[in-house]
Amino acid sequence: MDNHPSESLAERTFQYQSSMPSLPVPSLEMSLSKYLNAVRPFAREDEFKATVDIVRTFQEGVGKELHHKLLQRAETKKNWLEEWWLDAAYLEVRVPSQLNVNFCGPAPYLEHCWPPEEGTQLQRASISTWHTLQYWDLIRTERLPPQKSGNTVLDMDQFRMLFNTCKVPGVKKDTIRNYFKTEREGPCPSHLIVICRGRIFTFDAVCDGQILTPPELLRQLIYVKQCCEGEPEGDGVAALTSEERTRWALAREHLISIDPQHNGTILETIQSSLFVVSLDETTPYSTPDNYTSLTTEALTGNPAIRWGDKSYNALSFADGTFGSTCDHAPYDAMVLVSMCWYLDQQIKDTEGKWRGSDTVRPVPRPEEMVFTVDEKVHSDIRHAKRQYYESAQDMQIVCYAFTAFGKAAIKQKKLHPDTFVQLAMQLAYQKMHKRPGSCYETAMTRKFYHGRTETMRPCTQEAVNWCKAMMDNTCDVDARRKAMRLAFIKHNKLMAEAQEGKGFDRHLLGLYLIAKEEGQPTPELFLDPLYAKSGGGGNFVLSSSLVGYTTVLGAVAPMVHRGYGFFYRIRDDRIVVSISAWKSCRETDAASLFNNFCSSLHEMFHLATTSQL
């Protein structure tokens, strides 16, 4: 077969969307048997027996009916889970999004051409913004190649949600507004929002069909900065987006009611904008080995200069470093990681400089958008900031690099790097807390139409047995090695199955939601104490995700108060980890977990001599 390079180059971003396979529904028997395996490590013998009975009753009775209805739903929808997941995981959730649901991350440019340096903020921001606009243009013109896993095409739908997208609060349930269009589909909004010192500005990033160059963008950013310097802070209406969702929805309704035409237009302008550039006055000094202050600032920084509901806030700090905070509802972190990895490579390749023309066209100046506010809005903003800072100050984050070894050395031992990190994390947790921790790892289901994620539960009985062997001084090396091998095999198998749509958590959620929609009582399976104890219903103590094998890292709050968020990236020579915990929880400590994690990595590496494994 003769393959013209031009043809393979010309794959369009969304060309395979209509031919993606439907999301499968696993068999009820398989899901329930996996569920029982997953709860086993958390149960005493008598508890487990009771759960086995509950599962059997469910399987033969109400579960069978619900499963049948789920299969009917799957016949009419290419993705039976999509709307449910969006609602249950994101849009119906009422806790404040910005700290609890959004994901954030530190930019890696400080590792090469942009080390922290005062006085570089706007210059660098104009260049990173320009590269971001190029990425928008790649998606808009469908020149971003569809991603693949081996030869399997992955669903690209989430890439439509990176730009021109915003969540809008509702009293009972939020909605997502997406204004993005590809060139084929029609015109797409091309304005940016810049927020500085609580004041909101906008300008068009395209002039006469051409994206503004870095010198042109710089002029716009300088103008915004000069407007704000030495002036009092703005009203900080953006802080309302950090509020509990129903409160924010009511505050927004009030804001619109004061001056419907004017305030409504400003909100629409923010919602439809490409993304937000936040000019932050802090200097969260960080290094390649210690990203803690940058990551902390990205997750818990000034709420008056981010629009928490935007799908992308580009954070530009006063020391020339960068970060991001993103609404998690419309897309998963891998989309942002793809873009940030692109930015990192572009900035590195050009040494962070602009080598094009310095000519600045007479582009219209940024326009400040000032809401009409009253005393109630001011009071709502004060309340939002107060509750935000209370939570933000309770958040403990550490973000360090483990530099003794990385992917290269682990692969040399013929072991899977992600599984290696996952097992080290569990051993670290069990050393600290003296019990297994229910654990969630993200599995990607983008092989299917509009697929997002499935839960992979790494705390298997095999992993627990291995951790016990490692902590038992009477256990010899051979027994430990054998237990480790079994834990690896089990983890790899479950992860592969989850990616094929053969996990069980989303399936159980579907059954639960059908019962709820039909007004049936909640099946006993979901009320069983072991369901929550093993992590079900969003109760995982360790919420973890491999962000990838690039330079891009993220951070997210723990799922539960006595839990941890554990995100990591794996490079050839290092493993960089961000761990979050709540300070008000006495028994958790992110720094101790990191230290235990490092010693666990060393112990595992010592154990992994290729000949025996």
C-alpha positions as CSV (number, residue, x, y, z in Angstrom):
1,M,0.0,0.0,0.0
2,D,1.5,3.3,-0.9
3,N,1.2,5.8,1.8
4,H,1.6,9.4,0.7
5,P,3.1,11.5,3.5
6,S,0.7,14.4,2.7
7,E,-2.3,12.1,3.3
8,S,-1.1,10.9,6.7
9,L,-0.2,14.5,7.6
10,A,-3.6,15.7,6.7
11,E,-5.6,13.8,9.4
12,R,-8.0,16.3,10.8
13,T,-8.4,16.8,14.5
14,F,-12.0,15.6,14.7
15,Q,-12.2,13.5,11.6
16,Y,-12.7,10.1,13.4
17,Q,-15.3,11.4,15.9
18,S,-18.3,10.0,14.1
19,S,-16.7,6.5,13.8
20,M,-15.6,6.1,17.4
21,P,-17.0,2.9,19.0
22,S,-19.8,3.2,21.6
23,L,-18.9,3.0,25.3
24,P,-19.6,-0.7,26.2
25,V,-21.6,-1.9,29.2
26,P,-19.8,-4.6,31.1
27,S,-21.6,-7.8,32.2
28,L,-23.3,-7.5,35.6
29,E,-21.6,-10.7,36.8
30,M,-18.2,-9.4,35.9
31,S,-18.7,-6.0,37.5
32,L,-20.0,-7.5,40.8
33,S,-17.3,-10.0,41.0
34,K,-14.7,-7.2,40.5
35,Y,-16.5,-5.1,43.1
36,L,-16.2,-8.0,45.7
37,N,-12.5,-8.3,45.0
38,A,-12.1,-4.6,45.5
39,V,-13.8,-4.5,48.9
40,R,-12.0,-7.6,50.2
41,P,-9.0,-5.7,51.6
42,F,-11.2,-3.5,53.7
43,A,-13.4,-6.2,55.3
44,R,-13.3,-8.5,58.3
45,E,-14.4,-12.0,57.6
46,D,-18.0,-11.4,58.9
47,E,-18.3,-8.1,57.1
48,F,-17.2,-9.6,53.8
49,K,-19.7,-12.5,54.2
50,A,-22.6,-9.9,54.7
51,T,-21.5,-8.0,51.6
52,V,-21.3,-11.2,49.5
53,D,-24.9,-11.9,50.5
54,I,-26.0,-8.3,49.6
55,V,-24.3,-8.6,46.2
56,R,-25.9,-11.9,45.5
57,T,-29.3,-10.6,46.3
58,F,-28.7,-7.5,44.1
59,Q,-27.4,-9.7,41.2
60,E,-30.5,-11.9,41.2
61,G,-33.1,-9.2,41.9
62,V,-33.1,-5.5,41.5
63,G,-29.6,-5.4,40.0
64,K,-30.7,-7.6,37.1
65,E,-33.6,-5.2,36.3
66,L,-31.5,-2.1,36.5
67,H,-28.8,-3.7,34.3
68,H,-31.5,-4.5,31.7
69,K,-32.6,-0.9,31.7
70,L,-29.0,0.3,31.4
71,L,-28.6,-1.9,28.3
72,Q,-31.7,-0.3,26.8
73,R,-30.3,3.1,27.4
74,A,-26.9,2.1,25.8
75,E,-28.8,1.0,22.7
76,T,-30.0,4.6,22.1
77,K,-26.8,6.5,23.1
78,K,-23.3,6.2,21.8
79,N,-22.1,7.0,25.4
80,W,-24.6,5.9,28.0
81,L,-22.5,7.5,30.8
82,E,-21.7,10.9,29.3
83,E,-24.6,13.1,30.6
84,W,-24.9,11.2,33.9
85,W,-21.2,11.6,34.6
86,L,-21.2,15.3,33.8
87,D,-24.2,15.9,36.1
88,A,-23.3,13.6,39.0
89,A,-19.5,14.2,39.1
90,Y,-19.6,18.0,38.3
91,L,-22.8,19.9,37.5
92,E,-24.9,18.9,40.5
93,V,-22.1,19.1,43.0
94,R,-22.7,22.1,45.3
95,V,-19.3,22.5,47.0
96,P,-17.2,25.4,45.8
97,S,-15.5,24.3,42.6
98,Q,-12.4,26.4,42.7
99,L,-10.6,24.6,45.5
100,N,-12.4,21.3,45.5
101,V,-13.0,20.4,41.9
102,N,-10.8,22.5,39.7
103,F,-7.4,21.2,38.7
104,C,-4.3,23.4,38.7
105,G,-0.7,23.1,37.8
106,P,2.7,24.8,37.8
107,A,4.3,25.5,34.3
108,P,7.7,23.9,33.8
109,Y,9.4,26.8,31.9
110,L,11.5,27.6,34.9
111,E,13.4,24.4,34.2
112,H,15.0,25.9,31.1
113,C,14.8,29.3,29.6
114,W,12.5,31.1,32.0
115,P,13.9,30.9,35.6
116,P,12.2,33.1,38.1
117,E,13.2,36.7,37.4
118,E,11.5,40.0,38.3
119,G,10.5,42.3,35.5
120,T,9.9,39.6,33.0
121,Q,6.2,39.0,33.7
122,L,4.5,40.8,30.8
123,Q,7.2,40.0,28.2
124,R,7.0,36.3,28.9
125,A,3.2,36.4,29.3
126,S,2.9,37.9,25.8
127,I,5.0,35.0,24.4
128,S,3.2,32.2,26.2
129,T,-0.2,33.8,25.3
130,W,0.9,33.9,21.6
131,H,1.8,30.1,21.7
132,T,-1.5,29.4,23.4
133,L,-3.4,31.2,20.6
134,Q,-1.5,29.2,18.0
135,Y,-2.8,26.0,19.8
136,W,-6.3,27.4,19.6
137,D,-5.8,28.0,15.9
138,L,-4.5,24.4,15.4
139,I,-7.7,23.1,16.9
140,R,-9.9,25.6,15.1
141,T,-8.4,24.7,11.7
142,E,-8.3,21.0,12.7
143,R,-4.5,20.8,12.2
144,L,-3.9,19.3,15.6
145,P,-3.4,15.6,14.8
146,P,-5.9,13.2,16.5
147,Q,-4.2,11.5,19.4
148,K,-3.6,7.8,19.4
149,S,-2.7,5.0,21.8
150,G,-0.6,2.7,19.6
151,N,-2.7,2.5,16.5
152,T,-6.0,3.2,18.3
153,V,-7.5,6.6,17.7
154,L,-8.6,8.4,20.9
155,D,-11.7,10.5,21.2
156,M,-10.8,14.2,20.7
157,D,-14.1,15.8,21.7
158,Q,-12.8,17.3,24.9
159,F,-10.4,19.4,22.9
160,R,-13.4,21.5,21.8
161,M,-13.8,22.4,25.5
162,L,-10.4,23.9,26.1
163,F,-11.2,27.4,24.7
164,N,-14.3,29.5,24.6
165,T,-15.9,27.5,27.4
166,C,-17.3,28.4,30.8
167,K,-19.4,26.8,33.5
168,V,-22.5,28.8,34.6
169,P,-23.9,28.3,38.1
170,G,-27.5,27.2,38.6
171,V,-29.5,27.0,41.8
172,K,-29.8,23.2,41.6
173,K,-27.4,22.3,38.7
174,D,-24.8,24.2,36.7
175,T,-24.5,24.2,32.9
176,I,-21.6,24.4,30.5
177,R,-21.6,27.0,27.8
178,N,-19.3,26.2,24.9
179,Y,-18.9,28.9,22.2
180,F,-16.1,27.2,20.3
181,K,-16.4,26.4,16.6
182,T,-14.0,25.0,14.1
183,E,-13.4,27.0,10.9
184,R,-15.7,24.7,9.0
185,E,-18.5,25.2,11.5
186,G,-18.4,29.0,11.5
187,P,-17.2,32.0,13.4
188,C,-15.7,31.6,16.8
189,P,-15.2,34.3,19.5
190,S,-11.6,35.4,19.5
191,H,-11.4,37.8,22.5
192,L,-9.3,37.3,25.6
193,I,-10.0,38.4,29.2
194,V,-7.2,39.8,31.3
195,I,-7.8,40.2,35.1
196,C,-5.5,42.3,37.1
197,R,-6.0,43.6,40.7
198,G,-9.7,42.6,40.7
199,R,-10.4,44.5,37.5
200,I,-11.5,42.8,34.3
201,F,-10.4,43.8,30.7
202,T,-11.0,42.4,27.3
203,F,-9.5,42.7,23.8
204,D,-9.6,40.8,20.6
205,A,-6.7,38.5,20.0
206,V,-7.2,38.6,16.3
207,C,-6.9,41.7,14.1
208,D,-7.7,41.6,10.3
209,G,-7.7,37.8,10.4
210,Q,-4.2,37.7,12.0
211,I,-3.5,36.6,15.6
212,L,-1.8,39.4,17.5
213,T,2.0,39.0,17.6
214,P,3.8,38.9,21.0
215,P,4.8,42.6,20.7
216,E,1.2,43.5,20.0
217,L,0.0,41.4,22.9
218,L,2.7,42.9,25.1
219,R,1.4,46.4,24.4
220,Q,-2.1,45.3,25.4
221,L,-0.8,43.7,28.7
222,I,1.3,46.8,29.5
223,Y,-1.8,49.0,29.0
224,V,-3.8,46.8,31.5
225,K,-1.0,46.8,34.0
226,Q,-0.6,50.6,33.7
227,C,-4.4,51.1,34.2
228,C,-4.2,49.2,37.5
229,E,-0.8,50.4,38.9
230,G,-1.2,52.8,41.8
231,E,-5.0,52.6,41.5
232,P,-7.3,51.1,44.1
233,E,-8.2,47.4,43.6
234,G,-11.3,46.7,41.5
235,D,-14.5,45.2,43.0
236,G,-13.2,41.7,42.5
237,V,-16.5,40.2,41.2
238,A,-14.5,37.2,39.9
239,A,-14.2,36.1,43.6
240,L,-17.9,35.1,43.4
241,T,-16.9,32.1,41.2
242,S,-15.1,30.6,44.2
243,E,-18.4,30.4,46.2
244,E,-20.6,27.5,47.0
245,R,-22.5,26.8,43.8
246,T,-26.0,27.7,44.8
247,R,-24.9,30.9,46.6
248,W,-22.9,31.9,43.5
249,A,-26.0,31.2,41.3
250,L,-28.2,33.4,43.4
251,A,-25.5,36.1,43.6
252,R,-25.2,36.0,39.8
253,E,-29.0,36.3,39.4
254,H,-28.9,39.4,41.7
255,L,-25.9,40.8,39.8
256,I,-27.8,40.6,36.5
257,S,-31.0,42.0,38.0
258,I,-29.2,45.3,39.0
259,D,-28.4,46.2,35.4
260,P,-29.6,43.3,33.1
261,Q,-28.3,44.7,29.8
262,H,-24.9,45.9,31.0
263,N,-24.0,43.2,33.6
264,G,-25.5,40.4,31.4
265,T,-23.2,41.5,28.5
266,I,-20.1,41.5,30.7
267,L,-20.9,37.9,31.9
268,E,-21.5,36.7,28.4
269,T,-18.2,38.3,27.2
270,I,-16.3,36.5,30.0
271,Q,-18.1,33.2,29.3
272,S,-17.5,33.3,25.5
273,S,-13.8,34.5,25.7
274,L,-11.0,32.2,24.6
275,F,-9.5,32.0,28.0
276,V,-8.5,34.2,31.0
277,V,-5.0,35.7,31.6
278,S,-4.6,36.4,35.3
279,L,-1.9,38.9,36.1
280,D,-0.8,37.9,39.6
281,E,1.3,40.1,41.8
282,T,2.8,37.3,43.9
283,T,6.2,35.8,43.4
284,P,5.9,32.1,44.2
285,Y,9.7,31.2,43.9
286,S,10.1,27.6,42.7
287,T,12.9,25.4,41.4
288,P,12.9,22.2,39.3
289,D,13.3,20.2,42.5
290,N,10.7,22.1,44.5
291,Y,7.5,23.4,42.9
292,T,5.6,23.7,46.2
293,S,5.0,27.5,46.3
294,L,4.1,27.7,42.6
295,T,1.6,24.8,42.9
296,T,0.2,26.2,46.1
297,E,-0.3,29.6,44.6
298,A,-2.0,28.0,41.5
299,L,-4.5,26.1,43.6
300,T,-5.1,28.5,46.4
301,G,-4.2,32.0,45.0
302,N,-6.1,35.2,44.8
303,P,-9.8,34.5,43.9
304,A,-10.4,38.0,42.7
305,I,-8.1,37.6,39.6
306,R,-9.3,34.1,38.4
307,W,-12.7,33.3,36.9
308,G,-12.9,29.9,38.5
309,D,-15.5,28.6,36.1
310,K,-13.5,29.2,32.9
311,S,-12.0,26.1,31.4
312,Y,-8.6,27.8,31.3
313,N,-7.1,30.5,33.5
314,A,-3.5,31.2,32.5
315,L,-1.8,32.4,35.7
316,S,1.1,34.8,35.1
317,F,3.1,35.6,38.3
318,A,5.3,38.7,39.0
319,D,8.5,36.7,39.0
320,G,8.0,35.5,35.4
321,T,6.7,32.0,36.4
322,F,3.4,30.5,35.3
323,G,0.6,28.2,36.3
324,S,-3.0,27.4,35.5
325,T,-6.3,26.7,37.1
326,C,-9.1,25.0,35.1
327,D,-12.7,24.0,35.6
328,H,-12.8,20.2,35.6
329,A,-16.4,19.8,34.4
330,P,-15.9,20.2,30.6
331,Y,-12.7,18.2,30.2
332,D,-10.1,16.1,31.9
333,A,-6.5,17.2,32.6
334,M,-5.0,15.3,29.7
335,V,-6.3,18.0,27.3
336,L,-4.5,20.7,29.2
337,V,-1.4,18.6,29.6
338,S,-1.3,18.2,25.8
339,M,-1.4,21.9,25.3
340,C,1.1,22.7,28.1
341,W,3.5,20.1,26.7
342,Y,3.1,21.8,23.3
343,L,3.8,25.2,24.9
344,D,6.8,23.9,26.8
345,Q,8.4,22.5,23.7
346,Q,7.7,25.7,21.7
347,I,9.1,28.0,24.4
348,K,12.1,25.8,24.7
349,D,12.7,25.6,21.0
350,T,12.6,29.4,20.6
351,E,14.5,30.0,23.9
352,G,11.5,31.9,25.1
353,K,12.1,34.7,22.6
354,W,10.1,36.2,19.7
355,R,12.1,36.3,16.5
356,G,9.3,37.8,14.3
357,S,8.5,41.3,13.4
358,D,8.4,44.0,16.1
359,T,5.9,46.1,14.1
360,V,2.9,46.8,16.3
361,R,-0.4,47.5,14.3
362,P,-2.8,50.1,15.6
363,V,-5.0,47.6,17.5
364,P,-7.9,48.9,19.6
365,R,-6.9,49.2,23.3
366,P,-8.2,46.7,25.9
367,E,-11.6,47.8,27.2
368,E,-12.3,47.6,30.9
369,M,-15.5,46.0,31.9
370,V,-16.9,47.3,35.1
371,F,-20.0,45.7,36.6
372,T,-22.8,47.8,38.1
373,V,-22.8,46.7,41.7
374,D,-24.6,47.5,44.9
375,E,-24.0,46.8,48.6
376,K,-25.4,43.3,48.3
377,V,-22.9,42.4,45.6
378,H,-20.1,43.8,47.8
379,S,-21.3,41.8,50.7
380,D,-21.5,38.6,48.5
381,I,-17.9,39.2,47.4
382,R,-16.7,39.6,51.0
383,H,-18.5,36.4,51.9
384,A,-17.0,34.5,48.9
385,K,-13.5,35.6,49.8
386,R,-13.9,34.8,53.4
387,Q,-15.0,31.2,52.8
388,Y,-12.4,30.7,50.0
389,Y,-9.5,31.9,52.2
390,E,-10.7,29.8,55.1
391,S,-10.5,26.6,52.9
392,A,-7.3,27.8,51.0
393,Q,-5.4,28.2,54.3
394,D,-6.4,24.7,55.4
395,M,-4.9,23.2,52.3
396,Q,-1.4,21.6,52.6
397,I,0.5,21.1,49.4
398,V,3.9,19.7,48.7
399,C,5.4,19.4,45.3
400,Y,8.8,17.8,45.1
401,A,11.0,15.9,42.7
402,F,12.3,12.5,43.6
403,T,15.6,12.5,41.7
404,A,17.3,9.2,42.6
405,F,15.9,7.5,39.5
406,G,13.0,7.6,37.1
407,K,11.4,5.8,34.1
408,A,14.7,4.6,32.5
409,A,15.9,2.7,35.5
410,I,12.4,1.2,36.3
411,K,12.0,0.0,32.7
412,Q,15.4,-1.5,32.8
413,K,14.1,-3.7,35.6
414,K,11.3,-4.7,33.2
415,L,8.6,-3.1,35.4
416,H,5.8,-0.7,34.5
417,P,6.7,2.8,35.8
418,D,3.1,3.8,36.6
419,T,2.5,0.6,38.6
420,F,5.8,1.1,40.3
421,V,4.8,4.5,41.6
422,Q,1.3,3.4,42.6
423,L,2.6,0.5,44.7
424,A,5.2,2.8,46.3
425,M,2.4,5.2,47.2
426,Q,0.3,2.5,48.8
427,L,3.3,1.2,50.8
428,A,4.0,4.8,52.0
429,Y,0.3,5.2,53.0
430,Q,0.3,1.9,54.9
431,K,3.6,2.6,56.7
432,M,2.0,5.9,57.9
433,H,-1.5,4.9,58.7
434,K,-1.1,1.2,59.5
435,R,-4.0,0.2,57.4
436,P,-4.9,-0.1,53.7
437,G,-6.1,3.1,52.1
438,S,-9.0,3.0,49.6
439,C,-7.4,4.3,46.4
440,Y,-8.5,5.7,43.1
441,E,-6.4,5.9,40.0
442,T,-7.7,7.5,36.8
443,A,-8.0,5.2,33.9
444,M,-8.6,6.8,30.5
445,T,-11.5,5.5,28.3
446,R,-10.9,7.7,25.3
447,K,-10.9,4.7,23.0
448,F,-14.6,5.1,23.0
449,Y,-17.0,7.8,21.7
450,H,-16.8,10.8,24.1
451,G,-15.0,8.5,26.6
452,R,-13.5,10.3,29.7
453,T,-12.4,8.2,32.6
454,E,-13.0,5.0,34.6
455,T,-11.9,4.3,38.1
456,M,-9.1,1.8,38.6
457,R,-8.8,0.7,42.2
458,P,-5.1,0.0,42.9
459,C,-5.6,-1.2,46.5
460,T,-5.9,-4.8,45.6
461,Q,-5.6,-7.7,48.0
462,E,-2.3,-8.5,46.2
463,A,-1.0,-5.0,46.9
464,V,-2.0,-5.2,50.5
465,N,-0.4,-8.6,50.9
466,W,2.8,-7.2,49.4
467,C,2.7,-4.1,51.8
468,K,2.3,-6.5,54.7
469,A,5.3,-8.5,53.6
470,M,7.4,-5.3,53.3
471,M,6.5,-4.2,56.8
472,D,7.0,-7.7,58.3
473,N,10.6,-8.0,59.5
474,T,10.3,-11.8,59.6
475,C,9.5,-12.0,55.8
476,D,12.4,-12.9,53.6
477,V,13.4,-11.2,50.3
478,D,12.1,-14.0,48.1
479,A,8.6,-13.9,49.6
480,R,8.6,-10.1,49.3
481,R,9.7,-10.3,45.7
482,K,7.1,-12.9,44.9
483,A,4.3,-10.7,46.5
484,M,5.5,-7.7,44.6
485,R,5.4,-9.5,41.3
486,L,1.8,-10.6,42.0
487,A,0.8,-7.1,42.9
488,F,2.3,-5.8,39.6
489,I,0.5,-8.4,37.5
490,K,-2.8,-7.6,39.2
491,H,-2.5,-3.9,38.8
492,N,-1.5,-4.0,35.2
493,K,-4.4,-6.4,34.4
494,L,-7.0,-4.2,36.1
495,M,-5.7,-1.0,34.5
496,A,-5.8,-2.6,31.0
497,E,-9.3,-3.7,31.6
498,A,-10.5,-0.3,32.9
499,Q,-9.2,1.3,29.7
500,E,-11.2,-1.1,27.6
501,G,-14.3,0.0,29.4
502,K,-14.3,-3.1,31.7
503,G,-14.0,-1.4,35.0
504,F,-17.0,-1.6,37.4
505,D,-17.3,1.8,39.2
506,R,-19.0,3.7,36.3
507,H,-21.2,0.7,35.7
508,L,-22.4,0.6,39.4
509,L,-22.9,4.4,39.2
510,G,-25.2,3.8,36.2
511,L,-27.2,1.2,38.0
512,Y,-27.5,3.6,41.0
513,L,-28.7,6.5,38.8
514,I,-31.3,4.4,37.0
515,A,-32.8,3.5,40.4
516,K,-32.7,7.1,41.4
517,E,-34.3,8.3,38.1
518,E,-37.1,5.8,38.4
519,G,-37.8,6.9,42.0
520,Q,-36.8,3.4,43.4
521,P,-35.3,3.1,46.8
522,T,-31.5,3.1,46.9
523,P,-30.4,-0.6,46.5
524,E,-28.8,-2.0,49.6
525,L,-25.5,-2.6,47.8
526,F,-24.9,1.2,47.9
527,L,-25.9,1.5,51.6
528,D,-23.6,-1.3,52.8
529,P,-20.8,0.4,55.0
530,L,-18.2,-1.5,52.9
531,Y,-19.3,0.3,49.8
532,A,-18.1,3.7,51.2
533,K,-15.3,2.2,53.2
534,S,-13.7,0.8,50.1
535,G,-14.0,4.2,48.3
536,G,-17.4,3.9,46.6
537,G,-19.5,7.1,46.2
538,G,-16.4,9.3,46.0
539,N,-14.9,8.2,49.3
540,F,-11.4,7.3,48.2
541,V,-8.7,8.2,50.7
542,L,-6.0,8.3,48.0
543,S,-7.1,10.1,44.9
544,S,-4.3,9.7,42.4
545,S,-3.4,10.2,38.7
546,L,-0.5,9.8,36.5
547,V,-0.3,13.2,34.7
548,G,2.0,11.6,32.1
549,Y,5.6,11.2,31.0
550,T,6.1,14.9,30.1
551,T,7.2,18.0,32.0
552,V,3.7,19.0,32.9
553,L,2.3,18.4,36.4
554,G,-1.1,19.1,38.1
555,A,-2.6,19.2,41.6
556,V,-6.1,18.6,42.9
557,A,-7.6,18.7,46.4
558,P,-8.2,15.4,48.3
559,M,-11.5,13.7,47.6
560,V,-12.3,13.3,51.3
561,H,-11.3,15.3,54.5
562,R,-9.0,12.5,55.8
563,G,-7.5,11.8,52.4
564,Y,-4.8,12.9,50.0
565,G,-4.6,14.1,46.4
566,F,-1.6,12.4,44.8
567,F,-0.5,13.5,41.3
568,Y,2.7,12.6,39.6
569,R,4.7,12.8,36.4
570,I,7.4,10.4,35.4
571,R,10.5,11.4,33.6
572,D,13.6,9.3,32.6
573,D,15.6,10.5,35.6
574,R,13.0,11.7,38.1
575,I,9.5,11.4,39.5
576,V,7.8,14.7,40.4
577,V,4.9,14.5,42.8
578,S,2.3,16.9,44.1
579,I,0.5,15.8,47.2
580,S,-2.4,17.7,48.8
581,A,-4.0,17.2,52.3
582,W,-6.2,19.2,54.7
583,K,-4.3,20.7,57.6
584,S,-7.3,20.4,59.8
585,C,-7.2,16.7,59.6
586,R,-4.8,15.6,62.3
587,E,-3.9,12.2,60.9
588,T,-2.8,13.2,57.4
589,D,0.4,15.0,56.5
590,A,1.5,15.5,52.9
591,A,5.2,16.0,53.7
592,S,5.4,12.7,55.7
593,L,3.6,10.9,52.8
594,F,6.2,12.2,50.4
595,N,9.1,11.1,52.6
596,N,7.6,7.7,53.1
597,F,7.0,7.5,49.3
598,C,10.7,8.2,48.6
599,S,11.9,5.5,51.0
600,S,9.3,3.1,49.5
601,L,10.7,3.8,46.0
602,H,14.2,2.9,47.2
603,E,13.0,-0.3,48.9
604,M,11.2,-1.4,45.8
605,F,14.1,-0.7,43.5
606,H,16.4,-2.6,45.8
607,L,14.0,-5.5,45.7
608,A,13.6,-5.5,41.9
609,T,16.6,-7.4,40.7
610,T,15.6,-8.4,37.2
611,S,16.8,-12.0,37.4
612,Q,14.3,-12.9,40.1
613,L,11.3,-10.9,38.8
